[in-house]
Amino acid sequence: MKPLIEGIAKALVDHPEELHIREIEKDRLTVYEISVHASDMGKIIGKQGRIAKALRTVVNAAAIKENKRIAIDIVQ
């Protein structure tokens, strides 16, 4: 799942070298924390959170096959 998130996020940001994704396992939930350059924060979130919501939708659709629950947090 991490390569999927990384591929989508790198296509959105201007500073892909500063993109960091941290995977945190909790019980039956996997949390991915996405950290980007400060100037890319708006690009990864989008207007009214539309990009972030779309990213979560795509990742959750892919997670259904693996029968997992996934959450995505965007941190600075």
PyMOL commands that set and color helices and strands:
alter all, ss='L'
color gray80, all
select helices_A, chain A and resi 2-12+16-18+38-45+47-66
alter helices_A, ss='H'
color red, helices_A
select strands_A, chain A and resi 20-26+29-35+69-75
alter strands_A, ss='S'
color yellow, strands_A
deselect
rebuild
show_as cartoon
